[in-house]
Amino acid sequence: MTPTLPSTRRLRSLGTVVAVAVAFPATALGAQTPGPRVIRIDAATGAKTVLAGGGPWTTLNAVAVGPSGTVYVADQGGIYSLSAPGFAVTPLAKAGASSLLISGSTLYAGGSTGVSSIDANPPFTQTLFSPEHVRGFAVVGSTLYTTTDPACAPDGHNAAVVAIDTTTGSRQTVGDLGCGYPSAIVAAPNGTLFVGRVDVNGSSSGIVRLNPVSGTVTPVATGGKLRAPAGIAITSSGDLIVADATSGVLRISTATGKQTTIASGGDFTQSGSVALDPSGNIYVTASGTATLKATAKARQRFSSGIRVSVTCRPRCGLAYRMTFPGQSYAGTGFELIDRPGTKWTLRLKMGAETKRLLSKTLRRKRSMKVRVKLVPLDGNHQTIGKEVNLTVVLAR
């Protein structure tokens, strides 16, 4: 039976919205323009209430809502709670986060400084579970599942799902995700994990199913309309609702992998965060498009990487991939372009084995062309603009 597609509407024009969280009877969103604000919207009427805004925030990254209605937000400088009825802002942690998840009375925060738990009640006790940069996480019982980025060079490692026992702190890799960047992770009621993967080349982006007990990873859907899955939510029937940064909002059957477009184009350009309410209504944010400009000196002396100058507006992350004849890649990586419109000079790094191979080749050929692909991403590794391609000649 084909599901009935819902009607869509814009709740309000809010500027650049970075995240959405649902708590009955209203929706909380973190909006970035004209300034960092936390906004509550009545889904029935569209009525908008600004709960807090301005200082101490600079750039909001994530939002979550607890069972009691307390709102939690993260920016570059810390994590904060906003408690009803007055929604006074209370600092919880000084380390920023790109993702938040509330489970019972425990708040989980993850980002470039690792993943940690924060007791939502005073004295807000914090526990660091992993110092590694994580892209997303899900909680099943007392187990926290996180994703880690790949470093897919000859001397690197694949992306992975790591299980952390929140009682003992023990860590175990439970799933190999290959060279794609993990973009979102969600847990089904039975403990099965679904993970979004974004390939820098866009050829193998999709959703995979992971059995955390056996470690078996199987594809649910690959390619088609799935090009940059940014957010995933699970319906009561077991289907996946996917916010894809390129294709809009999709429904994916976990049984057959069938992809159905719910909404696309217009307001759904660069879809990102997605949430469902108890009635099955879908809430999706759209971050807008970033403009990336990049230049590089056409001929560079080989050392440990390639120098490029980049600007991005608005703030964005930068994924890069370098390739040269005879090898599948020279290096991949991610950099944060933190000041919108400001020129940054970066050295795109290569792995030790790649540098050894290049050095050996350059002793024989004296020079070699290297192709560089640069892709603007948001905080969840989702494509938010057109890629830039450069060619650089490396010389001895």
N, C-alpha and C positions, 0 to 999 in steps of 0.2 A: 504494500500500500504506500503510495507516494504521500509524504507529509504535506499538509497545507502550509504554504508559505505565509508568514505573518506580514501585516502591513508595517511600514516603517515611518518614523517621524523624528525630526530633530527636537530634542527636549528644549534646548536653548542654545543661542550662540554664546559660547563661553571663552573664546580665544583658543589657545593651544592647550588641549586637555591631555594630561599625561597618564592618568590612571582612573579606574572606576571600581567601586566596591558597593555591594548591595546589602542593605539591612532594612527589614520591614519597619515602617512603611515608606521609606525614602531611599534615595540613592545619593551616595557621597562621591564627589569627584575632586581631583586635584587639578586646578587650572593654572596656566603659567602666564597668560597675557590678559590684561596689561600689567599684572604683577602676580606673584605667587599667592594663590588663594585656595581655600578649601570650601567647596560649595555643596550644599544639600539641595536636592531637587525632588519635589513630589512628582512621582511618575504619572499620577493620574491627572494632575492639573498643570504640570510644568512649572509650578511656582518655585522660584529660586531664592535660596537664603545663603548669604556668605557667612560661614561660621567663623572664619578667621582669615587674615591675610597680612601681607607685608612682613616686617621683621618678626622673629629672627630668621626667616627663610630667605634664601637666595634663589634656589632652583629646586622645585619639588620633583621627586622621582617616583613616589609610590604612595598608595593609600590603602587602608584596611579598616573594616568596621567590626567591632566585637559584639558579642551577643547582647550586651547591655546597652548598645548604642554608642559606646565610646569610639571615637574616630582616631586612628593612628596614621601619621604621615611621616615621610622621610624626605630629607633634602640633603644637599652635599655636606652640610655641617652637623647633622644629627637626626635623631628620631624623637618624635613628640606625640603626646596624647592630647585629645580635645574631649573633655567630659561634659555631658549634659548636666544641668540645663544651660549653663552659661558658656560652655565650650571654651573654658580658659585653657591656654596652651601650657602644657607641663613638659619640660625636657625629660626624656628617658635615657638617652644615650648620646654620646658625642660623635660616635662614628656614623657616617652616612650610610645609606643603603639604596639599592635600586629595586628591591623587591621586599614586600611585607606579606605575612600570612599570620592570621590569628587562629589559634586552636585552643578552645577553652579559655583559661586565664593566662596562656602563654603566647607571647608575640615572637615570631621568628623573623629575622632580618638577614638579608643577604646582599652581597655586592662585591666590590673590588677588595674589601677588607676581610672577606670570608663570610661565614654564616654563624649566627649566634642566636640564643634565646634570651628573652627578657620577660621576667615575671611582670604581668600587667598590674600587680598590686604592690604598694610600697613595701620594702624599699627598692623595688624595681631591680632585683638581682639579675645579673647578666652572666651568661655562660657562653664562651667561645667554643664552638664545635670544630671549626675548620678555618685555617687562615687562607685557604685557596679562594681565588676569584670564582664565584658561582653565578650562574645565569638564572636559575630558578630552583624552586624546591616544592615538595609536597610532603604531607605528614599522614602516616598511617599508624594509628596507635601510638606507640612510643618510639617509632622509627621515623627519622627525617631523611628524605631522599633529596639529594642535590645533584645538579649537573655541572660538569667542568668542561672548559674549552679544550679544543685540540691544539696540538703543536705538530702538525703533520709534515715534518721533515724527516729525512732518513734517520736522524738521531732523536726524533721527537716522540709524541704519544698521541693516541686517539682521544676523542671526547668520550666521556663516560658518565654513568650514573653511580653515585656513591651513597651507600646506606650508612646512616649514623644512628647508633643507639643513644637516645637522649638521656638514658639513665646512667650508662657506663661511659659514654663518649667514644666507644670503639667504632672504627670505620672500616668499611669493606666495599670494594668495587663490585657492583652486581650487574652491570651491563656495559658493553662496548658499543659506542655510537658511531664509530668510524671517524671520518674527517669532516663531517658536517658540523656546523655550529648548533648546539642545542638552544632552542629559542623559548620553549615553554614546556612545563611538565605538570601533569595533573593525575590524581589518583582516583580510580573507580572505587565504589563501595567495597568490592571484593579484594582490593589491594593491588589490582593490576595497574600498571603505570602506562600512560600515554605521553610520548615525548615528541615535540616538534623539532625538526632539523632543517637548517637553512644551509644550502651549499653555496659557496662564494660564486660558483659558476651557474647556479640555478638549475643544474641538471638533475640533481637527486634530492631536492627539497621535498619534504613530506612529513608524515606522521608514522611513528613506529609504536608497537606494543611491546612492553617489557614485563616478563614474569620475574619479579625480584627474588623469588625462591630458586628457580632454576637458572636464571640469567639469560634465558632465551629471548632474543630480540627478533620480532617479525614485523614486516611492513603492514600497515593498515591501508595507507594510500600514498602514492608517490606521483609527482608530476601532475599533469592536467592543470587544474586551476590552482593547485597548491604550489606556490612559488616562493612565498615568504611567510610561513605561518608564524604569527606573533603571539596570539593568545588562544588558549583552549579551555572550554568548559564542557561538562558532561551533563546531558539531559537525563531526566528520570527514566527514559526508555533505553538509555545506554549509548545514544548517538553522541557525536562530538560536534560542538559548535566552535568553529575556528575563525578567528579574525586574521585574515591574510593581508599583509601590507600592500600587496599588488592587486589581488582579485576581489577584495571585499570580505563579506561574511559568508561562510560555507557551512553546510551540514554534511558531516561525514558518517556514513554507516560503518560501525565497527565490525559488523558481520560481513559485509560485501566490499567495503571500501568505496562505495558509490559516493560521488561528490555532487551536491546540489547547491546552487547559488541561492542564498537568501536575499542578499542585497549587494549591489556593487556600483561603482562609479559615484560621481557627485560627492555627497557627504561621507561616503565610505572609502575615499581615497586615503591610503596609508592607515588602514584600520589596525588597531593595536590591542589594547586591553579589552577583555570581554568578561561579562558576568551574567548570571541568570538569577532571577528572583523566584520565590516559591511557586508563582503562577506560571512560570516558564517564559516570562518576558526576557528578551535579550537586550543587554546594554553594551554598546561598543563605543570606544573612543577612536578618534581619528587625529593623528598628530600633525598632519600637513606635510608638505614636501620640503626637503632640504636642498640647498644649492651648493654643490661641491665644486671648487676650482682647484686645479693642481698643475704644477709645473715642475720640471726637473732639468738640470743641465744635461744636454744631449750626450756628452761624453764625460765619463767620470772614472777616476782612478779606483780600481778595486781595492777595498779594504775589508770591511765587515758588513757592508750593506749598501743600499742606494739612498741617496739624499733626495728628498722631494720637499717642495713648499706647497702648503695647502691652506685654503680658507673654507669655512663651512658656515652657512647661515640658514636656519638658526643652529644652535649647538648640536653637534652630532658626534657619533663615533665613526671610526674609519677602519674598515676591513681591507686588507691588501693581499694580493697574490702575485708572486713573481715567477715567471717561467722562462726557460731558455732552451735552445735546441738540444735534444738528446736526453732531457730530463722532464719529468712530469711537473715539477715545480722547483723553484729555488728557495721559496719561503712563504709562509703565511703568517698573519698576525692581526692585532687589533690595537688601535690607539684612540684616545679620547681627545677630540678637538673641543676644548672646554670654553673658549671665549669666542662667541659668534662674530664672524667677520674679521677676526684677527689672523694674520698670516703666521702659520706655524711651520718651522723647518724640522723635519723628522728624518731619522735614519731607519729605513725599513730593514729589519734584521734578517739574517740567514742563519740556519743551523750550522753546527760545527762541521758535520759531514759534507753539507752542501758547499761550504766555504773551501773545504779541502779539494773537492772535485773541481770547483771553479778555478782555484789557484793552479791546479794541475793542468787544466785545459788552457788557461791563459799563458802558461809557460810555452805552450806549443803554438797557439793561434795568435797571441798578442792582444786580441780584442774579441769581444763577443756581444751580440745584441741580447738584451733582456727585456721582456715585455712585462709591464706592470699594470695590474688592474686594481683600481681604487673604488670602493663602494661605500657611500654614506649610510650609516646605521643609527637606529635609536638605541636606547639603553638596554633593550631586549634583543639586540642583534638583528633587528628587522630593517630591511632596505627602505629608506625614506627619500630616495632621490636617484638621479641618473648616475651611472658609473662613469669613471674617467679612465681612459687607457693611454699609457705612455710607453715610449720605447727609449731605452737608455743603452748606450754602448759602454761596456766596462772594458777598461784597458789596464795593462800591467803598470 
